[in-house]
């Protein structure tokens, strides 16, 4: 509440009792007309954005008896909107004498307003001691069953200001949260921040927190209508809706009412979320079966209670992720296939260091391939599929969308080794959500090997995408630009058929009846006679006997020799990583996650 000065002309006792006001100037002028009639004029001027207001008081006194009745009518004009009338009925008890020592009286005040204020009764008991001495007054206000002991003039001004003043658009509020995202069971803490430029009257500050699931599905149904020659097929559109509320709560962060002065204010609040909440999700779309809208939303709404439609409001959306303690773990999948017209098989294994990522993060897919056939792989692709299951009471729909793809170089025939494929997750992908009753959202990361003249090979891995939050993982996040692990090739590179026209051993020319053959150890081209020896090569993942040249046979029969050593390359990579982290140690130290709390 602000303090303002009151200038009173006529009664000095009234001026002494009115010193608590603040803000605008109030002028009271009292006039005496004869013996039984007085009139007063009260003017409120300026202050905190209030228009001026004039209050006229007409008072009529009863006769000089032991018990006299007086009546006053107060009118408020030209200030806060529609007019308001206040009627005052006063009864005095005792000897109405200029020299009496004890005077006492009771007053009943009625407020009648036509601009939305409820009616209000005020009873005043007054005791005077001595002739024209200052007295004391106790005012009891009964408004809607609530009793408050307040000063009468303050109540009138506060009620009028609260109902009539329109909040200036320069006044604003917003919500400041302590985290960017949360999981079920977390405590949401924050503050309601308010900037007040033009003062106003407020009744309090509240915060509403809620979470809900909302689904709308459109079903396109074909029905037959009519009979005989009037029979026809009609396409009908049927809407299916589902709503589920996870929680809803109202928090009173500041229950007091009063004038809000210019300045900045902060009101703290906190709320504990229920456990096992589904993740935030919002997606609208349309397919051949009709349109759909699926939303799982969480909101925090702050309100400064002013009057009716003039409340200051601000709504902030909460980002909720599903609890990821058991979800974040390494992911593995494999697949293999054989060929109808070609000997050998293709066996592909794929690893992810974790199965939960942020949109915009780069994952590294480790691929280990063993191709014992002469079929090459033209290219490899990593593709992301978004799967949604939308369910209402009478209708449901599965939606599978291909959303992103990234291509990589393939590998040669008889390739055996490891490849590391970096994959940038698009930032606009919707987060995963699997705990909803009507809406579920999940992702599949698929590795595809493009093989000519054969059915492609796919390896699928589940993928969880979270909205931004800190994830515990055994693998620390790497700084930007960190070098990738090196690719490893255990077998020698496959020699291209176009590069050799004769046998490397006997120089016999190749033709229609002299076919080319590759040694499975050195991968060079020889004729049939020079590669007639067969032996298993265990170190190169050939468990069954395969063709080798005469030169490679002694080594191959002992298990063979790898083209590249994974251990040696791993040591070289470790040295590169150490040098990189030494250069960017401050980045690495900031991004290494701490150990998860004990369960």
N, C-alpha and C positions, 0 to 999 in steps of 0.2 A: 504493500500500500504506500502511495506517495503522500507527502505532507503538503498542505496548502494553507494559505492564510485566509482568514475570514474577517472581513471588515463589517462591523455591526454598528449601526447608528440607532440610538433610542434607549436601549437597555444595556448598561455596562456589564451586568451579571451574565447576560447572554454572550457577550464578547469574550468574557473570561472562560466560559465553558466550551467554546468552539475552537480552541487552539490546536486541535489534533488534526484538522483537515489538511489536505495537500493537493496540489495540482492547480485547478482554476481558482479564480478569485470569486468570493461570494459576498454580496452586499445586501444588508438587511436594513430597510427603512421603515420605521414604525410611526404611525400618526394616530393621535387621539381625537375623536370627534364626539364631543359632548360627554355625557356621564356614563352612557351604556354602550357605546359603539367605538371600536378601534379597528384600524386597518393597517396591514403591513405589506410591503412588497420586497421580495427576495430575488436577487438577480445573480445567476451563475454566468461568469464570463470566461471564455477561453480555457487554456490549460493544456490538456493532453489530447487535442484533436476533437474535443466536444464542441458542438455548436452551443450558442448561448441559450439560456433558459430563464424564464421569468415566472415567479411563483407569487400569486396574490393571495393574501389572507384577510378574510373579513370575519370579525369576531363580534358577537352580540352578548352582553352580560345580562344576567338576571337582576332582580331587585335585591336590595340589601336585607336579606333575611339570614337566619341561621343556616339554612340550607339553600344554596342558589345553584341554578343550572345555567351553563353557558354553552353556546354552540359556535363552532368555527368551520368555515368552508375554505378549502385550499385548492386552487386550480393551477396546474402546470401548463404553460402555453409556449409554443414556438421554440422547440428545442430538440427533443429526441424523437419526434414523430408524432403520433396521435396524442391527444390530450389525456390527462389523468386527473381525477378528482379525489380529494382526501377530505373526509368529514370527521370533525373532532367534537365529541360531546364531553363536557367537563362538569363534574359535580363537586362542590366545596362543602366541607363539614366543619362546623365551629362558628365562632362569632366573627362575622365579617366586619372587623373594626380596624381602624387605622392604628390602634394602639394594642391590638391583641398580641399575645406572646406566642400562640401556637395556632397555626393554620395547616390544614391538611386537605388534600383533594384527590379525586380519582378521575382519570380521563380515558376515554375509549376512542381509538382512532381506526377508521375504516378506509382502505384504499380500494378504489374501483377503477379498473383500467380496461381499455378496449384494444390493447395491442399485445395480447398473448400472456400478460402477467396474471398469475392466480390472485384471487382476493386475499387480503391479509388483514388480520386484526391485531391491534397493538393496545395493550392496557398499561397505563402509566399511573403510578402512585407517587404523590409528591408531598413532602413535609417541609414547612418553613418554620424557622425559629427566629423570633424577633421581627421587628418592623422593617420591611424592605431589606432584609438580610439575604445573603446567598443561601440557597437551599440545595437539596440533593434529590435526584430522581432515579428510580429503578424502572427500566423498560423491559417488558417481557414480550417477545415476538412469538406468535404461534402461526407457523406456515406449514401446512400439510402435515400436521401432527408433530413437527419437530420444534422444540423450544430452544431459543437462543437468547442469551442476555447480551445485547449489543446496544450501541448508541443509536437512537432513532434516526437522526439525520444521516448517518453513515449508511444505514440500511436502505433508505430511500434512494440515495445517490447510486449505491452499488447496484440495486435492482434495475434502475432505469438505464444505467450505462450498459449493463450486461445484456439487456434486451434490445437496445436500439442501435448500438454502435456496430457498424460493419467493419470487419477486420481488414486492415490495410494489406494490400498484396505484397508489400515489401517485407512483411513479417513472414518467416518461414521456419519449418522444422524439418529434421531428417534424422535417420537412425544410423548410429555408428556401432557395428558389430565387432566383437573381439577376434573372430576368425573368418576366413573366406568361405569355409565349408565345415559341415558337421557330419557326424554319424549318429545312429540311434543310440540313446543313452547319454549323449553329451549334454552339458549345461550351456545353453545359449546365453551369453552375457553381452551387454552393450549399454549404450546410453542414448536417450532421446535428446538431441541437441536442438536448441531453439535460439534464433536471432530475432530480437524484438526491436524494431525501428520506431514504430508508433505505438505507444502504450495502449493497452486494452484490458478489459475485465475478463478473467478466466475462472472457470469453476473447478479445474483440476486437469491432470494429465493421466491418460490411460494407455496401455499397450495391449493389443490383441494378437495372440499367436495361434495359428491354425495350420493344419495339414490335411489334404484331401486328394482323392482320386476321382477323376471325371472322364467318362468315356462316352463317345457318340459314334455309332456305327450306322452306315446306310446300307440297306440290303436291296438289291435289284432282283425282283422276283417276277417270273413270267407266269401268268395265269390265263385260263381260258374262260371266256364269258359268252353267254348266249347259247342258243340251241338251233340245230338245223342249219338253214342258210344264213342265219344271223350269228353263227359261231365265229368267234375271232379270238386272237391272242393279244393280250394286253400286258405291257411292261409296267409293273408297279414299283414304287419306291417306298420302303418301310424304314422308319427311323427307330433305332434301339439306343436307349440311354441307361447309364449306370452311374451312381454317385456313392462314394464311400468317404466318410470322415474319419481320419485317424485320431485327431485330437483338436480341441478348441478351448482356449483359456483367455480370460481377461485379467490383466494385472494393473492395479492402481498404483502408479509410481509416484503420484503426488496428489493427495486428496484435498488439499486446502484450496479455497477460492479467494480471489482478491484481484487487485490491480497489478498488471505486469508492466513494470517500468522498462525503458529502453536498456538493452544490454544483451549479453549472451548467457544462456542457462543450460545446464546439463542435468538430466534425471536418469540415474542408473537403474537397470532392471536385470533380471535373470530368470531363466525358465529351463527346467530339465526336460529333454525330449524323451518320449517313450522309446523302449528298445525295439530292435528289429523293424525299423522303418524301411520301406522301399526307397530306392534312390530317386532323386529328382528326374523327371522325364516330361518332355513336351514335344509332340509331333503331330502335324496335320498333313494329310495326304489324300490321294485318290488313285484307285486302280480300276481294273475292269469290273470289279464287284461293287464299286461304289466308293463314296468318300468316307473319311473317318477322321476323328480328332481324339487323341489320347493324351491326357495330362495327369501328372503326379506333381503337385505343387505344394510348397510350404511358404507361408507369408508371415511377416511381422508388420503390424499396422499401428502406428503411433498417432494419437489424437489429443489435441489440446481442446478441451470442452469449453466452447464459448457460448454459442446460442444457435440452436437449430442448424441451418445450412451454413453458418459462418464458421464452423469448426476448422481449425488448422489440422490437416491430415497429411500423413506420408506413409507409403507402403513400400516395404523392402522384401524381396524374395530371398528365402533361405536356400542354400545349396546343401542338400542332404545326400550323402553317399551311403550305400549299404556297408555294413561292417565287413572289413576286409582282412581281419586277422587270419582266417583260414583260407581266404581266396588267393592271397599272394603267395605263390609257390612256383617252382619251375614247371614248365609244360613240355610234354614229349608226345610225339605221334610218329608212326611209320606206316609204310605201304610198299608193296612190291608187285611186280607183274612179269609174266613171261610172254614170249612172242610166238605166233603160229608158224611162221616160215623162217625163223632165225633161232639158232641155238643161243642159250644164255638167258639171264634174267636181269631186271633192273630193280634194285632194292634201295629205297630212300628213307632216311631217318631225319627227323627235324626236331630241334630243341628251341625253346625260349627260356631266357634266364628267369622270367616271371610271366604270369598270365594276366596281370592287371596293369594297365597303363593309363596315362592321361592323354586326351586329345592334344595333338601337337608334339607329343614325345616321339623319339626315334627308338624303335625296337631293333634288336639284332637277332636274326634267325640263323641258327647254325644248322647247316645241311650237310649230311654225310651220305654220299651216294656210292654204290657199288654196282657198276654196269659190266656184266660179264658177256654181254652180247656186242655185236658190231653195229647196233643201232645207235646213232647219235641223238642227242637232245638239242633241238634247235635253240630253245630258250627256256628260261624258268620265269614264273610269274608268282607274285604274292598278291592275293585278292582278299578283300574284306566283304563279307556278307552280313547284312543286318537282318535279324529275325525278330518278328513281333508276333505275339499271341494276344488277340483282343477278344474278350469274352464278356457277353451279357447273359441275362437269364435265359433268353430264347434264341440267341444267335451268337456265333463266334467266327473268327477268321484268322487264318495263318497268313502272314505276309513275310516274304523273303526277298530282300532287295540287294542287288549287287551295287556297292557304293564306291569302291576304289580299287585300283590295280596299279602295280608297279612291276616292270619287266627287268630281267637280268640276262646276262649271257648264259647260254647252255654249256654243255660239256661234250667232249669227244667220245667216240666208241671206246669201250673197255676202260672208262674212267673209274678211278677209285681214289677218293680223297674227300676233303672237307672244304666247304665254302661258307663264308659269312656274308649274309645279305642284310644290309641296312634298310629299314622300312620306316618311312615318315608317316605317322598316323595323322590324317587330316584333322584340323582343329574344329571343323564344323560337325563332327560326328556326335550324335546324341549319346548320353551316358547309358550304361547298362542298368537294368532294374528288374530284379527277379522275384521280389517279395510281394508284389502287388496282387490283389485279389482278381482284378479285371484286366490288368495291363502287365505284360512282361516284355522285356527287351534284352536281347543278347546278340553277341557277335561271334563269327567264325572267321579265322584266318586260314586261308587255303593256299598251299603251295602246289602249283601245277607245272608239270614237266611236259613240254610240247615235243612229241616224238613223231617224226614223219612216217606216214604209211602205217600208223598204229594208233590205238586208243591212248589218249593222254593219261598220265598218272597223276592223281591228286592225293595230297596229304593234308588233312584238316586238323586244326588245333582250336580249342575254345579260347576266346579272348574276352576279357572284361575291361570295359572302359568306364572310368570314373570322371566325374566333374572334379576340378582341382581340389585336392586335399593331400596331405602328407601321407605317404604309404610306407609302412615298414617293409623292408626287403633285406635279404641277406646279401644282395648285390648292390653296392653303392652307386648312386647316379654319377655318370661320368661328365666331366666338364665339356663344354662345346668344343668340337674339333678334335676330340680324342681319337687317336689312330685305331683302326679296326684290327682285330686279330688277323694274322696272315692266312691266306688260303693254303691248304696243304694238298699236294698230289703225290700219292704213294707210288703210282705206276708212271712209267715214262710216257711222254706225249705220243699220241697216236700219229704215225707218219701218214701223210695224205697220199692216196693212191695216184694222184696226178703228178706227184713229184718223182716217181720211180717208174722206169720203163723196162728195167731188167733186174734180175736177182742180184742182191748185194754180195752173195757168196760165189756163185758160178757164172754170173753175168748172162744167164740165159734170158733171152727176150720173152716178154709176155705177149700172149695172143689169145685166140679163141680157145685153144686147147691147153694153154699154159697159164693157169690162173695165179693170181697174187695171193700170198699168205703172210700174215703178220706173226712174228714171234711174240708171245704173250709176256715175255720178260722185258725185252728192249723195245718192242713195238715197231721194229724195222720190217721192211718188206723183203720176202724171200720167195723162192719157188717151192713147189710141193716137196721135192726131194730134200731140199736143205732144211725143211722144218718138219720132217717126218718123225722126229723124236718127241715124245710126250711125257710130261711129268707134272705132278701137283706142285703149286707154288704157294705155300701156306702163308708166307709173310705178305703176299700180295692178294690174299683172299681168293685164291683159286684152290678149293679143296679137291677138285677132280683134275685128272690129267689133261693138260692143254699143250698146244704146239709150242715148241721152243726151238731156236736155232742151235746149231752145233756149238757155237761159241758160248752161248748162255747156259747150256745144259748143266755144266758142273756147278754153277752158282744156283741155278733154279732148282736143281734136285736137292739142294741143302736148305731150301725154304725161300731162296731168292734174296734180292737186295732192293730196298726201297729207293725210289727216285729222290724223295725229299724226306727228311726226318722231322717228325712233329716236335720232338723234344728240343732239337737244335733251334727250330724256328720259334718255339715257345720261349726259349731263353733270350733270343734276340728281341722278341716282342716285349718281354719283361723289362729289358734294358731301355727300350723306347718309352714304355709307360713310366718308368721311374724318372727318366729325363723330363718327360712331359709334366708329371705331377710336381717335380721340383720347380719347374718354371711357373706353374699355375697352382702352387700349393695353397694359396689363400682361397681359391675357388673350390678346390677339392675338400678342404677342411670345412667349408660352409655347407657342402652338399652331402657329406657322409652322414647317413641317418644313425640315430642312436638305437640301442637295442630296445625291442618292444617291452612294455611293462609286463611283469609276471601275471599269468592268468589265474 
